[in-house]
Amino acid sequence: MDNRPNILFINTDQHSWDAISAYGNPFLHTPNIDLLHRNGTSFTRSYCTDPVCAASRSSWATGLYTSETGVPFNGGRLHDDISDIGQVLQSAGYRAFHCGKWHVPGRNVRDSFETLYYGKRDIGAGGAAYYDSATTHAVADFLTNYKNTDPFYLQIGYVDPHDICEYLHNHEEKQIPNPIEQGILTEDDLPPLPENFNYDERETVLHRVCRRVDDALIHAPILRAVKKWDELQSRYFKWNYYRFVEKVDAEIGRVLAILKETTFCDNTLIIFNADHGEACGSHQMFQKFALYEESIRVPLIISCLGEGISVKKDRFDESHFVSGVDLFPTICDYANINPPNGIQGTSLSPLVEGKCTKNWRDYVYIESNYWGRAIVDDTYKFITEYIPKKIEDYIPPGPDIEQLGHAQLFDRNNDPFEKNNLAFNPKFKNIVNKYREKLIKHESQLNRRYIPHSNPQRLISNWGKRLLEYWEYGK
Amino acid sequence: MNSIHWSFDYNTGTNKPDYQNELFEIIKNYQIHLPLVEMDTHATKYTKHVYKILPNYWRGYSGNSKSTTKLSIGTVSIERMKNKDYWDYEVNYTNDTSGEDIHLKFSCENTKYRPLLNTWQGSVRNSCQDAYSHIEFGGKILDENEVRICINDIDISLIIPDKTVPITCNWTLFDVIPLLSNQIVTNEENVEIVLLEDLEQIRANNKIGYLNSIQSPISLDGFFLHGIGLLPSYWWIDKMKTTVIVSNFFESYILKEIIVETDG
């Protein structure tokens, strides 16, 4: 009899770290994620490795940063020789199952996992309205029928609240009245504008070219549409976003309700995480792609609904910096498997058990849009960018201090909403330099690899060309 | 300006296939089958409505096939058979994107809210290539504030937060909103409703209210529905009190066909 725990990895998509009612957010109701919190530890300093679906998920699957995986944006291909979590677990006696969204390009999920459900047409970026309920049905079918004595790992990929992107697409080419004009809500029903709706416009070139200019590289039609929004429409966006979170919370609730009635409950570790956040109007941004807190900070709860696994319950871990690269070694640790050499993360199990941990990392490192980088620690948030060396720049950049472009520096204690970029203040020049060196030191440990495939190369070239034009001609 | 109402105008960005043309074609088909009597479901013995499902944005959930000429990705049919003082419902939902065929059987009181009665049954078949192929479930109302659902022989309990409002299956809203429409318009107030979505999921604290009336593509009165865990949706009712279009920003149900048998 194999007594290793079952592991349920439940992930949502584009879930703001604070869009959970147990964390004090009064504008939504998430009783089921709240239940996970009451039965586990919530990490409030949890960050994704890259604020976009495919890239972040490639880190979940491998324990590597996105410049290492071959998926440094919403494209690319996972390098063939990197083992994923499904392969590692299966080779160590686990049954590894997948259900729902995967979105790790270059790796066929059916080759690495036993798939319960992956859509009639393979699930892509969106479509929660069709896929999430079916995903829950598939999990219900699995949990009520699994008879094998081998422990299982089941990853459940919900699409919501990602469908908020479809809400935005709806605004691209038509006028939709705000909810007060529609007559369906009052102003009191709407959450307020975020504290940092107005922002410091001194951002990196990468950020401006990707997400600010009229012909932005990413979702330009959406950006042009939301620029015309009034305040009520921005607030209504957030109101709608919370309904999506509630929808996926209900799906999670059905899974937990069934799990509680099975014999697996006591010996099943539940990891709840999201691939990236949602800007929700902060810095007048919507969706993700940016290195601001709202996009990179994600909910992470590790819990057990029974008593069979040592988990500190109803607790916030507010001190440890946790990254998306940590999930892979955490899962290996609970499965009593040695993770492959070269992975970047660290097992969270000591933190889950509430044990004192010395030498835990004192910062997290995040990548974005191939050239973007950030470091977050207790004191400051540092954002910067690499300037493309040339158009055919197919090895993810770094570590090269001479190649760094603009910087953004925020005082985390006095400016938690990142409204005042200190990098342009001469008084902070030494601090900016210190963080540039910290970044370079971190990146010197990474195994950044050539991107060999033509489609991602084409995207890198197109984006690189635009960025170089910006750097050379300022347009 | 939008050429048709914004709540179901999804033509932009979806020129191939053409959303608006497909919408008009489906509605034209429904008008051929338009009953001569007002769709007062109290007066009918058996009614079947068939709706086409149109995704509102032509993205991942419909695949990347450029040869596709139709938007429709499925159908839902709602059948009601009137007995002495209650209604039997059967709902069949087929979705080519999720791969699920959902079959629901339940009974309701013969009142405007169509409160659920007794026990109900559901089954779901999945036509995807992966391990999940089907589930069976049933349910019943245990007392005023608890619903018990049995999925593949495992019982789970759902708590209803507001026990003063009857529980309505979401698929009966196609009748409930027309039945409540006069009350909502006349009293100028929203009504509250508790839903049991697909007979599996409680959705409490929902509101239905009047939106506005339109003349294109046909004369329709609009109502909205929103609540916790629900995307706002818009319900368009014709003069015969038939729900013709239901739309949220993600998809629309467009009435394609009506079959009616009247009493005596």
Interface residues (C-beta under 8 A of the other chain):
Chain A: H29 F97 C99 R110 E114 T115 L116 Y117 Y118 G119 K120 R121 I123 G124 A125 G126 G127 A129 Y130 Y131 S133 A134 H137 A138 A140 D141 F142 L143 T144 N145 D163 E166 Y167 H169 N170 E172 E173 K174 Q175 I176 P177 Q182 G183 I184 L185 N240 R243 F244 E246 K247 D249 A250 R254 A257 I258 K260 E261 T262
Chain B: M1 N2 W6 D9 Y10 T12 G13 N56 Y57 R59 G60 Y61 S62 G63 N95 D96 T97 S98 G99 E100 V124 N126 S127 C128 D130 A131 Y132 S133 H134 I135 I151 N152 D153 I154 D155 I156 S157 L158 D198 E200 Q201 R203 G209 Y210 L211 N212 F224 H226 I228 G229 L230 L231 P232 F249 F250 E251
